[in-house]
Amino acid sequence: MDAVNSIIEIAGPLMLGLACGALFRKFVYPRVLAQLGSLARPVTSAANTWMLVVQICATLGLAVACHASNAMATLMWAHEHLPPMPFPLTLGLIHWVFLGATFFSGYFLALIPSSEAEEEQASRTV
């Protein structure tokens, strides 16, 4: 039963992030591009796609570091290497960072364009 809970804990925020990202891409992104007008070209460039890949790697790394199996080591590292925080770093906080990082991993994954034609169509509708 513990393995099932662990999978749900990872898949839940990831799927929620994928759903939110897909809804953003379908309904909000075209409106943002329309508002940008002539500035939409850099937003739909290949560099933006590579930045999404970098963001996915960063959030996945953070999620791995804050997962329950690594949380104690991450907490010890943070206490040793980071300056004192205005709030206490606890295992609960590390767990919430894990959930947020997992959500944003899915969100950024949903924002990656599926093809060049999709990006060109999005920039032409502006």
N, CA, C and O of each residue as an XYZ file, in Angstrom:
504
protein
N       0.818     -1.192      0.000
C       0.000      0.000      0.000
C       0.866      1.262      0.000
O       0.481      2.289     -0.558
N       2.038      1.173      0.630
C       2.919      2.331      0.689
C       3.441      2.697     -0.693
O       3.628      3.875     -0.995
N       3.679      1.688     -1.538
C       4.151      1.957     -2.901
C       3.077      2.676     -3.717
O       3.388      3.560     -4.515
N       1.828      2.301     -3.517
C       0.726      2.954     -4.231
C       0.613      4.410     -3.803
O       0.429      5.285     -4.649
N       0.720      4.687     -2.513
C       0.665      6.064     -2.026
C       1.816      6.889     -2.570
O       1.646      8.067     -2.885
N       2.978      6.282     -2.682
C       4.133      6.988     -3.221
C       3.924      7.352     -4.686
O       4.280      8.452     -5.107
N       3.353      6.441     -5.461
C       3.076      6.714     -6.871
C       2.020      7.801     -7.005
O       2.145      8.680     -7.857
N       0.986      7.757     -6.179
C      -0.064      8.783     -6.211
C       0.511     10.137     -5.816
O       0.134     11.162     -6.384
N       1.416     10.148     -4.853
C       2.019     11.396     -4.414
C       2.848     12.047     -5.526
O       2.934     13.274     -5.591
N       3.445     11.256     -6.380
C       4.217     11.790     -7.502
C       3.300     12.110     -8.677
O       3.407     13.183     -9.270
N       2.402     11.191     -9.018
C       1.572     11.340    -10.210
C       0.496     12.407    -10.046
O       0.119     13.044    -11.029
N       0.002     12.614     -8.854
C      -1.066     13.590     -8.630
C      -0.672     14.999     -9.048
O      -1.316     15.572     -9.928
N       0.372     15.582     -8.442
C       0.766     16.932     -8.854
C       1.259     16.998    -10.295
O       1.064     18.006    -10.974
N       1.897     15.929    -10.763
C       2.382     15.913    -12.142
C       1.209     15.970    -13.121
O       1.249     16.746    -14.076
N       0.180     15.175    -12.906
C      -0.993     15.177    -13.782
C      -1.769     16.493    -13.670
O      -2.284     16.996    -14.669
N      -1.853     17.047    -12.468
C      -2.508     18.344    -12.297
C      -1.757     19.428    -13.061
O      -2.374     20.287    -13.692
N      -0.432     19.392    -13.005
C       0.379     20.338    -13.756
C       0.205     20.174    -15.257
O       0.115     21.161    -15.987
N       0.157     18.928    -15.719
C      -0.072     18.677    -17.141
C      -1.425     19.225    -17.583
O      -1.534     19.834    -18.648
N      -2.460     19.009    -16.763
C      -3.793     19.496    -17.109
C      -3.831     21.027    -17.137
O      -4.380     21.618    -18.068
N      -3.252     21.665    -16.122
C      -3.236     23.132    -16.082
C      -2.429     23.711    -17.240
O      -2.844     24.699    -17.846
N      -1.297     23.116    -17.551
C      -0.483     23.576    -18.663
C      -1.190     23.416    -19.999
O      -1.104     24.295    -20.856
N      -1.892     22.295    -20.182
C      -2.622     22.071    -21.427
C      -3.767     23.069    -21.571
O      -4.016     23.582    -22.662
N      -4.464     23.344    -20.467
C      -5.541     24.337    -20.525
C      -4.993     25.731    -20.810
O      -5.594     26.493    -21.567
N      -3.849     26.068    -20.204
C      -3.227     27.356    -20.486
C      -2.852     27.450    -21.953
O      -3.105     28.465    -22.602
N      -2.247     26.390    -22.477
C      -1.789     26.389    -23.874
C      -2.966     26.510    -24.838
O      -2.845     27.140    -25.889
N      -4.097     25.914    -24.487
C      -5.242     25.913    -25.393
C      -6.037     27.217    -25.326
O      -6.460     27.727    -26.364
N      -6.247     27.765    -24.130
C      -7.157     28.896    -23.998
C      -6.459     30.237    -23.757
O      -6.889     31.250    -24.309
N      -5.419     30.271    -22.967
C      -4.800     31.534    -22.578
C      -3.668     31.928    -23.527
O      -3.540     33.102    -23.876
N      -2.859     30.980    -23.942
C      -1.685     31.257    -24.781
C      -2.038     32.003    -26.068
O      -1.348     32.961    -26.416
N      -3.097     31.594    -26.793
C      -3.449     32.368    -27.999
C      -3.812     33.822    -27.682
O      -3.494     34.721    -28.460
N      -4.469     34.055    -26.559
C      -4.809     35.428    -26.178
C      -3.567     36.234    -25.821
O      -3.477     37.420    -26.138
N      -2.616     35.593    -25.167
C      -1.362     36.275    -24.832
C      -0.624     36.646    -26.107
O      -0.118     37.762    -26.226
N      -0.557     35.721    -27.065
C       0.106     36.009    -28.334
C      -0.611     37.132    -29.085
O       0.037     37.971    -29.711
N      -1.932     37.150    -29.026
C      -2.682     38.217    -29.682
C      -2.374     39.568    -29.043
O      -2.278     40.573    -29.748
N      -2.218     39.608    -27.738
C      -1.893     40.853    -27.046
C      -0.469     41.312    -27.347
O      -0.191     42.511    -27.365
N       0.424     40.368    -27.582
C       1.814     40.729    -27.853
C       2.000     41.342    -29.232
O       2.910     42.147    -29.431
N       1.171     40.983    -30.168
C       1.277     41.539    -31.512
C       2.588     41.167    -32.178
O       2.867     39.986    -32.384
N       3.403     42.172    -32.519
C       4.658     41.916    -33.230
C       5.728     41.279    -32.341
O       6.726     40.770    -32.849
N       5.535     41.300    -31.044
C       6.499     40.686    -30.122
C       6.280     39.184    -29.955
O       7.012     38.534    -29.208
N       5.292     38.631    -30.636
C       4.987     37.205    -30.488
C       6.047     36.312    -31.113
O       6.177     35.154    -30.719
N       6.800     36.815    -32.069
C       7.810     35.996    -32.745
C       8.870     35.459    -31.765
O       9.154     34.263    -31.809
N       9.470     36.282    -30.881
C      10.455     35.722    -29.942
C       9.845     34.736    -28.944
O      10.515     33.814    -28.480
N       8.580     34.940    -28.625
C       7.936     34.045    -27.663
C       7.757     32.657    -28.254
O       7.800     31.663    -27.528
N       7.557     32.579    -29.559
C       7.342     31.286    -30.206
C       8.614     30.731    -30.832
O       8.543     29.817    -31.653
N       9.771     31.262    -30.463
C      11.033     30.820    -31.070
C      11.522     29.516    -30.445
O      10.998     29.053    -29.431
N      12.532     28.945    -31.075
C      13.127     27.704    -30.570
C      13.852     27.936    -29.243
O      13.950     27.025    -28.421
N      14.359     29.151    -29.035
C      15.033     29.451    -27.767
C      14.071     29.337    -26.596
O      14.460     28.919    -25.505
N      12.829     29.706    -26.817
C      11.826     29.580    -25.757
C      11.581     28.109    -25.420
O      11.399     27.753    -24.256
N      11.578     27.264    -26.444
C      11.401     25.828    -26.211
C      12.575     25.270    -25.414
O      12.381     24.459    -24.508
N      13.786     25.698    -25.745
C      14.958     25.219    -24.996
C      14.910     25.710    -23.548
O      15.335     24.994    -22.641
N      14.401     26.914    -23.324
C      14.273     27.400    -21.949
C      13.269     26.564    -21.155
O      13.448     26.339    -19.958
N      12.212     26.107    -21.830
C      11.268     25.210    -21.163
C      11.947     23.905    -20.763
O      11.683     23.369    -19.686
N      12.821     23.393    -21.626
C      13.553     22.156    -21.302
C      14.453     22.396    -20.091
O      14.539     21.541    -19.208
N      15.119     23.540    -20.039
C      15.963     23.876    -18.887
C      15.118     23.974    -17.618
O      15.520     23.485    -16.563
N      13.952     24.603    -17.719
C      13.076     24.720    -16.554
C      12.562     23.362    -16.093
O      12.435     23.118    -14.893
N      12.268     22.483    -17.040
C      11.828     21.132    -16.669
C      12.942     20.401    -15.937
O      12.695     19.745    -14.925
N      14.162     20.511    -16.440
C      15.296     19.856    -15.773
C      15.506     20.408    -14.369
O      15.773     19.651    -13.435
N      15.387     21.716    -14.219
C      15.568     22.328    -12.901
C      14.484     21.885    -11.926
O      14.786     21.554    -10.779
N      13.228     21.874    -12.364
C      12.153     21.473    -11.451
C      12.211     19.978    -11.146
O      11.887     19.567    -10.032
N      12.616     19.165    -12.111
C      12.772     17.733    -11.820
C      13.914     17.498    -10.834
O      13.805     16.652     -9.946
N      15.007     18.243    -10.987
C      16.106     18.127    -10.029
C      15.674     18.528     -8.632
O      16.035     17.876     -7.651
N      14.907     19.594     -8.542
C      14.394     20.028     -7.237
C      13.436     18.991     -6.661
O      13.453     18.719     -5.460
N      12.600     18.414     -7.523
C      11.666     17.383     -7.052
C      12.413     16.155     -6.537
O      12.027     15.576     -5.522
N      13.470     15.760     -7.227
C      14.255     14.601     -6.783
C      14.936     14.908     -5.451
O      14.961     14.063     -4.556
N      15.487     16.113     -5.318
C      16.170     16.480     -4.081
C      15.209     16.545     -2.903
O      15.596     16.256     -1.771
N      13.969     16.920     -3.158
C      13.005     17.096     -2.066
C      12.078     15.897     -1.880
O      11.194     15.936     -1.025
N      12.263     14.838     -2.658
C      11.442     13.643     -2.467
C      11.683     13.071     -1.077
O      12.733     13.301     -0.477
N      10.729     12.340     -0.579
C      10.809     11.807      0.785
C      12.077     10.978      1.004
O      12.615     10.957      2.111
N      12.556     10.299     -0.035
C      13.753      9.472      0.128
C      15.018     10.314      0.286
O      16.009      9.832      0.834
N      15.002     11.563     -0.185
C      16.171     12.439     -0.096
C      15.938     13.654      0.797
O      16.829     14.492      0.937
N      14.770     13.762      1.395
C      14.399     14.977      2.124
C      15.341     15.264      3.292
O      15.718     16.417      3.499
N      15.724     14.261      4.045
C      16.585     14.490      5.208
C      17.971     14.971      4.763
O      18.539     15.875      5.375
N      18.508     14.377      3.713
C      19.809     14.811      3.205
C      19.728     16.236      2.660
O      20.654     17.023      2.857
N      18.644     16.574      1.986
C      18.455     17.931      1.471
C      18.328     18.926      2.608
O      18.878     20.025      2.540
N      17.611     18.551      3.644
C      17.450     19.420      4.808
C      18.793     19.656      5.497
O      19.099     20.782      5.890
N      19.580     18.618      5.641
C      20.900     18.761      6.266
C      21.807     19.638      5.395
O      22.528     20.488      5.917
N      21.776     19.438      4.077
C      22.585     20.247      3.170
C      22.175     21.720      3.267
O      23.028     22.607      3.303
N      20.868     21.970      3.308
C      20.380     23.354      3.383
C      20.820     24.022      4.677
O      21.190     25.197      4.672
N      20.786     23.288      5.786
C      21.226     23.863      7.063
C      22.723     24.145      7.066
O      23.174     25.096      7.704
N      23.488     23.331      6.362
C      24.943     23.521      6.331
C      25.391     24.611      5.355
O      26.352     25.328      5.635
N      24.705     24.746      4.208
C      25.205     25.599      3.139
C      24.439     26.902      2.935
O      24.983     27.837      2.347
N      23.220     26.994      3.393
C      22.430     28.204      3.178
C      22.478     29.096      4.422
O      22.621     28.599      5.539
N      22.358     30.406      4.227
C      22.317     31.288      5.402
C      21.011     31.061      6.170
O      20.067     30.484      5.630
N      20.957     31.507      7.414
C      19.726     31.309      8.192
C      18.521     31.959      7.510
O      18.593     33.093      7.035
N      17.434     31.231      7.474
C      16.209     31.705      6.838
C      15.323     32.393      7.875
O      15.450     32.120      9.069
N      14.427     33.284      7.437
C      13.504     33.911      8.387
C      12.402     32.959      8.853
O      11.600     33.303      9.721
N      12.371     31.777      8.278
C      11.406     30.752      8.671
C      12.168     29.443      8.817
O      13.192     29.250      8.161
N      11.692     28.553      9.655
C      12.426     27.297      9.850
C      12.259     26.346      8.659
O      11.159     26.173      8.133
N      13.362     25.742      8.254
C      13.310     24.700      7.231
C      12.968     23.384      7.909
O      13.712     22.901      8.762
N      11.845     22.812      7.524
C      11.392     21.568      8.135
C      11.145     20.529      7.043
O      11.149     20.848      5.854
N      10.934     19.306      7.458
C      10.611     18.253      6.500
C       9.274     18.519      5.822
O       9.095     18.168      4.655
N       8.340     19.128      6.527
C       7.057     19.479      5.922
C       7.212     20.491      4.806
O       6.572     20.375      3.761
N       8.060     21.482      5.024
C       8.320     22.480      3.992
C       9.004     21.845      2.786
O       8.672     22.164      1.644
N       9.951     20.957      3.032
C      10.625     20.244      1.943
C       9.608     19.421      1.146
O       9.711     19.327     -0.078
N       8.641     18.834      1.826
C       7.602     18.055      1.149
C       6.753     18.958      0.251
O       6.422     18.574     -0.870
N       6.401     20.138      0.725
C       5.610     21.069     -0.093
C       6.415     21.568     -1.290
O       5.849     21.789     -2.360
N       7.704     21.746     -1.129
C       8.556     22.131     -2.258
C       8.566     20.997     -3.288
O       8.541     21.252     -4.492
N       8.603     19.759     -2.822
C       8.530     18.609     -3.727
C       7.233     18.622     -4.526
O       7.250     18.416     -5.739
N       6.107     18.863     -3.850
C       4.820     18.881     -4.539
C       4.764     20.013     -5.569
O       4.265     19.823     -6.678
N       5.274     21.182     -5.202
C       5.287     22.310     -6.135
C       6.197     22.051     -7.325
O       5.835     22.364     -8.459
N       7.361     21.490     -7.084
C       8.292     21.201     -8.171
C       7.716     20.142     -9.116
O       7.905     20.224    -10.330
N       7.025     19.165     -8.568
C       6.414     18.137     -9.406
C       5.298     18.740    -10.255
O       5.167     18.415    -11.435
N       4.489     19.623     -9.652
C       3.431     20.296    -10.400
C       4.020     21.101    -11.561
O       3.548     20.993    -12.693
N       5.051     21.908    -11.283
C       5.623     22.750    -12.328
C       6.362     21.936    -13.385
O       6.477     22.380    -14.528
N       6.861     20.765    -13.034
C       7.455     19.885    -14.046
C       6.396     19.501    -15.071
O       6.646     19.567    -16.275
N       5.230     19.105    -14.612
C       4.137     18.766    -15.520
C       3.632     19.969    -16.288
O       3.316     19.863    -17.473
N       3.551     21.116    -15.624
C       3.069     22.337    -16.258
C       3.993     22.745    -17.411
O       3.527     23.027    -18.515
N       5.292     22.775    -17.151
C       6.248     23.147    -18.197
C       6.272     22.111    -19.316
O       6.455     22.461    -20.482
N       6.088     20.849    -18.970
C       6.060     19.794    -19.983
C       4.891     19.995    -20.937
O       5.027     19.762    -22.138
N       3.749     20.423    -20.420
C       2.581     20.651    -21.273
C       2.758     21.873    -22.167
O       2.084     21.983    -23.191
N       3.640     22.783    -21.807
C       3.840     23.991    -22.604
C       4.768     23.792    -23.791
O       4.825     24.648    -24.674
N       5.494     22.682    -23.832
C       6.388     22.427    -24.962
C       5.538     22.200    -26.207
O       4.620     21.380    -26.190
N       5.842     22.930    -27.299
C       5.052     22.747    -28.520
C       5.251     21.350    -29.089
O       6.345     20.790    -29.023
N       4.189     20.800    -29.643
C       4.274     19.440    -30.164
C       4.911     19.388    -31.541
O       5.408     18.337    -31.947
N       4.909     20.514    -32.282
C       5.529     20.531    -33.606
C       5.864     21.963    -33.998
O       5.363     22.915    -33.399
N       6.714     22.108    -35.005
C       7.047     23.436    -35.538
C       5.810     24.087    -36.139
O       5.626     25.298    -36.017
N       4.960     23.294    -36.787
C       3.768     23.833    -37.426
C       2.836     24.472    -36.396
O       2.194     25.484    -36.675
N       2.767     23.877    -35.208
C       1.914     24.430    -34.157
C       2.400     25.816    -33.746
O       1.592     26.726    -33.560
N       3.701     25.982    -33.605
C       4.256     27.280    -33.234
C       4.062     28.308    -34.340
O       3.734     29.462    -34.066
N       4.264     27.892    -35.591
C       4.076     28.823    -36.706
C       2.622     29.261    -36.811
O       2.336     30.428    -37.081
N       1.702     28.319    -36.597
C       0.279     28.654    -36.637
C      -0.078     29.608    -35.511
O      -0.865     30.534    -35.704
N       0.496     29.388    -34.337
C       0.218     30.268    -33.197
C       0.739     31.678    -33.456
O       0.083     32.657    -33.099
N       1.901     31.787    -34.067
C       2.455     33.116    -34.310
C       1.764     33.814    -35.484
O       1.757     35.043    -35.555
N       1.181     33.036    -36.407
C       0.467     33.633    -37.549
C      -0.921     34.113    -37.174
O      -1.445     35.018    -37.823
N      -1.534     33.540    -36.150
C      -2.883     33.947    -35.772
C      -2.899     35.304    -35.110
O      -3.963     35.872    -34.866
N      -1.735     35.820    -34.820
C      -1.633     37.112    -34.144
C      -1.979     38.246    -35.053
O      -1.943     39.403    -34.637
